[in-house]
Amino acid sequence: MTGETAKRVAGFLGLCNRAGRLSLGQEACVRAVRKRDAALVLLDEGCSGNTRKRFVDACGTYVTPLYSMPAGQIAKAVGKAGRMVAAVGPGDMAQKLLTLLLQEASIEERKNWNGDRGKMDCRNQNSNSELQSVINAGVQGGQ
């Protein structure tokens, strides 16, 4: 994630937190994903391997977008130390965050990275228009 995008997402995360649209912490976020109350999940790059695997599996199973944030950015954005995971509930705020993150590669997309060729493996990729339609359908469904 670029520095500019991370800064904008962190600022918007603080707004989501103040608006009560954010679930924080591992258990609360997994619960939100399983209940389909999460439009997207943000994971701190400094989290443990077990936490990363847990959210990659949960978000993959329940088709929830999962993005990583630079280490410490989630905790700093919400003003609570040690927060490694944040789930944003469906609605306009999630729509805006997904729009900001649309140009960034999600964790699932990065798993398809082929370093030998120096580009993404496009076989498992959706086009931006397909991604936008998924965003609109998922966010609108939760309202």
C-alpha positions in Angstrom: 0.0 0.0 0.0 1.4 3.4 -0.9 2.1 6.0 1.8 -0.6 8.4 0.5 -3.2 5.7 0.3 -2.3 4.4 3.8 -2.6 7.9 5.2 -6.1 8.5 3.6 -7.3 5.0 4.7 -6.1 5.7 8.3 -7.9 9.0 8.4 -11.1 7.4 7.2 -10.7 4.5 9.7 -10.7 7.1 12.5 -14.0 8.5 11.1 -15.5 5.0 10.9 -14.5 4.3 14.5 -16.2 7.5 15.7 -19.3 6.7 13.7 -19.5 3.2 15.3 -19.0 1.3 12.0 -15.8 -0.4 13.0 -15.2 -3.8 14.8 -11.8 -4.0 16.5 -9.9 -7.0 17.7 -9.5 -10.5 16.4 -12.6 -12.1 17.9 -15.0 -9.2 17.1 -13.7 -9.1 13.5 -14.0 -12.8 12.9 -17.5 -12.7 14.4 -18.4 -9.8 12.1 -17.0 -11.7 9.0 -19.0 -14.9 9.9 -22.2 -13.0 10.5 -21.6 -11.1 7.2 -21.5 -7.8 9.1 -18.2 -6.8 7.6 -17.9 -5.2 4.2 -14.1 -5.3 4.4 -11.3 -6.2 6.8 -8.0 -4.4 7.4 -5.1 -6.4 8.8 -1.9 -4.9 10.3 1.3 -6.1 8.6 2.9 -6.6 12.0 0.3 -9.2 13.1 1.3 -12.8 13.8 1.2 -15.6 11.2 -1.6 -17.3 13.0 -3.7 -14.1 12.9 -3.0 -13.6 9.2 -3.9 -17.2 8.4 -7.1 -17.0 10.4 -8.3 -13.9 8.5 -7.2 -15.1 5.1 -9.2 -18.3 5.6 -12.3 -16.5 7.1 -12.4 -13.8 4.5 -11.8 -16.3 1.7 -14.7 -18.5 3.0 -17.1 -15.6 3.4 -16.0 -13.6 0.4 -14.9 -10.5 2.3 -12.2 -8.2 0.9 -9.0 -8.3 3.1 -6.3 -5.7 2.8 -3.2 -5.1 4.8 -2.1 -1.8 6.4 1.4 -0.8 7.4 2.5 -1.9 10.9 0.9 0.2 13.6 -1.4 2.2 11.4 -4.7 0.6 12.5 -3.9 1.2 16.2 -2.8 4.8 15.5 -5.8 5.6 13.4 -8.3 4.4 16.1 -6.3 5.7 19.0 -6.1 2.3 20.8 -2.7 0.6 21.2 -2.2 -3.0 20.0 -5.1 -3.2 17.5 -4.1 -5.5 14.6 -7.5 -6.0 12.9 -10.4 -3.8 11.9 -13.6 -4.8 10.2 -15.7 -2.1 8.6 -19.5 -2.6 8.6 -21.5 -2.4 5.4 -22.7 1.1 4.3 -21.4 4.3 2.6 -18.2 4.4 4.7 -17.3 0.9 3.6 -18.1 1.9 0.0 -15.7 4.9 0.2 -12.9 2.8 1.8 -13.3 0.1 -0.9 -13.1 2.8 -3.5 -9.8 4.1 -2.0 -8.4 0.6 -1.8 -9.5 -0.5 -5.3 -6.1 0.3 -6.8 -4.3 -1.6 -4.1 -3.8 -5.4 -4.3 -5.7 -7.3 -1.6 -4.0 -10.1 0.4 -5.6 -12.7 -1.8 -4.4 -11.0 -5.0 -0.9 -10.8 -3.6 -0.9 -14.6 -3.0 -1.1 -14.9 -6.8 2.1 -12.7 -7.2 4.6 -14.3 -9.6 8.0 -12.7 -8.8 9.7 -14.4 -11.8 7.7 -12.5 -14.3 7.5 -9.3 -12.2 3.7 -8.9 -12.6 0.5 -10.3 -11.2 -0.9 -13.6 -12.5 -4.0 -12.3 -14.2 -5.9 -15.6 -14.4 -7.4 -15.1 -10.9 -8.0 -11.4 -11.2 -11.2 -9.4 -11.8 -11.3 -6.3 -13.9 -11.9 -2.9 -12.1 -15.5 -2.8 -13.4 -16.2 -6.3 -12.1 -14.6 -5.4 -8.7 -16.7 -2.2 -8.6 -19.9 -4.2 -9.3 -19.0 -6.6 -6.5 -18.4 -3.7 -4.1 -21.7 -2.1 -5.0 -23.6 -5.4 -4.6 -21.9 -6.3 -1.3 -22.2 -2.9 0.3 -25.8 -2.2 -0.8 -26.8 -5.7 0.4 -25.9 -4.8 4.0 -28.0 -1.6 4.2 
